[in-house]
Amino acid sequence: MSGFSVNARQPFRIVFAGTPEFAAQHLDALLLANRSIVGVFTQPDKPGKRGRTPVASPVKQLCVKREIPYSQPPAMDAATITALDALQPDLMVVVAYGHKLPKRVLDLPRFGCINVHASLLPRWRGAAPIARAIQAGDEETGVTIMRMDEGWDSGDILHTASCTIGEQDTAASLQEKLSALGQSALNHSIDLLQSGSLAAIPQPAKNSTYAHKLSKDEAAIDWSQSAKQIHRDIRAYIPNPVAHTWLESLRVRIWQAEIADVVTESAHPGEVVAIDKQGIFVRCGTGTLKLLKVQLPIGKGAILNPRDLLNARRDLFLPGSRLRSSDIDP
């Protein structure tokens, strides 16, 4: 076990690096705690839907609102590192930034760089720890405050906080839980670091797992899988990329489902066995899934519940209709 040696009476000069809403919530928590934020780095604005006006990241939007200086470099190049050095940071806090930091940046702040990671490391290193935890059926997850090194989420562990994963948790709802945990854990860790009492525990490589980034292709439902696994996948892909299936030529997005206590032994995987006000019942490889909220590429593309479907789209989901993994399935 190793610790930080600190002898500082003045508040840390903190540089923050992050991009999505999860990061913005942590930056806001630092501001509410009256931390000295001397600069913020976030990703450049991204094109809006269908090539429309570029959209600022949630972190940038918060900076504009709170009148905090920020920078949006496309990469951590020499000029960016020089600008960072000029800020004379004591500490750099990184939350879902989107750029890997080179060693020169990691070594620049007096007390290094710390990261808020949304898993209990070494489980689920990588880009999508929240979704992968749900998909794998984990019963528990949490946040880790980590001292950053040159690896992928492999640095020393400074602090952890855990929570259970509910049977109906989606990636969106679990992220909110972890954000609340992370904000508290981050401020607590900085207080300990400031006082010189924060101990670092080397992260074990044994039993590490990697959370690969989600893709639209993998969000296609494979109805030959069990209802339990499909239910996990649907929850893991909310709010993005959202699980989908094909009904003839229609790409149907699934926003909510639950496992049904219905026996459908004679039906084929993907076959609609019933539809009523409670849901659309679909046979899986093992068990039956009840679809509660679906989105059709028809009209305004609203998310529809079973009552809506019975009133307007019942003909699409008649018993015997077949949901498929792609539009070219045999």
Residue, then its C-alpha position, 0 to 999 in steps of 0.5 A: m500500500s502506498g500513499f500521497s505525501v501532501n503538505a498543502r494549506q491552500p485549496f488545490r488548483i484543479v483542472f477538470a477533463g470530461t465530456p458527457e452528462f455523467a462528467a458534467q454532474h461531477l464537475d458541478a459537484l466540485l463547483l458546489a463544494n467550492r473547489s478551485i477549478v482553474g480550467v476545463f478540457t472537453q471534447p469539440d462540439k459534435p455534429g447534431k442529428r442529420g448534420r445539423t448545427p454542432v452540439a456542445s458537450p454537457v461539460k461545455q454547456l455547464c462551463v458556459k453557464r457557470e462562466i468557467p474557462y474551458s478548452q476543446p482540443p481535438a487531441m492532447d498535442a504539444a500545444t494543449i499540454t503547454a496550455l495545461d502546464a500554464l494553468q499550474p494545476d495541483l490535481m487533474v480530475v478526469v471523468a469520461y473525457g474521451h482522450k487517453l492522456p499521455k505520460r507527460v500529462l499524467d506527470l504534470p499536476r503536482f499530485g497527478c491525475i485521478n479518474v472517476h470510473a463507473s465500476l468496481l475495478p478491476r471488473w469492467r475496465g474500458a468504455a462501457p462499464i455500466a451497460r456491460a455490468i447489466q448485460a452480464g447479470d452482475e448484482e453489484t457495481g459501483v464507482t472507483i476513484m483511481r490514480m491514473d497511469e498509462g494503462w486502460d483503467s489499471g491505476d491504483i485504487l484510491h476509493t470505492a463505493s458500491c450499489t446493487i443493480g436492480e432487476q429493472d435498472t437500465a444503463a440510464s437509471l444505473q448511471e444516475k445511481l453511480s453519478a450520485l455515488g461518484q460525486s460524493a466519492l470524488n469530493h471525499s477523495i480530494d479531501l483525503l488527498q488534501s489532508g495527506s491521508l489518502a492511501a493508494i492500493p495497487q489494482p490487481a490484474k487478476n479477474s479484470t474484465y474489459a467493457h467494450k464500447l457498445s455498437k448498433d449492430e450488437a443491439a439487434i435482438d437474438w431471439s434464440q437467446s433466453a428471455k433473461q439474457i434478452h431482458r438484460d440486453i434491452r436494459a443495457y442498451i438504454p438510452n443508447p443504442v437501444a435494442h431493436t428487432w425487425l418485423e418484416s421491413l420495419r425496424v422496431r426499437i424496444w424501450q422496455a420489457e419484462i420476463a413473462d410467466v407464460v409457457t409457449e413451448s410450441a412457438h418459435p423464437g421471435e414468434v408473437v404468441a399474444i398481445d393484450k393490454q399488458g404487453i406483446f408476448v414473444r417466445c425466446g430461445t428459453g422463456t417468454l418476454k413481454l414487450l412493454k414499450v416499443q418504437l416504430p418507424i411509422g408516423k411521428g415515431a412515438i414510443l408506444n405502450p401495449r394499449d396504444l398498439l392495440n388501438a392503432r397497430r394491432d395488425l402488426f403484432l398478431p399472434g404468429s407474427r415473427l420478429r427477427s434479428s435482421d431484415i434479411d433473415p430467412 
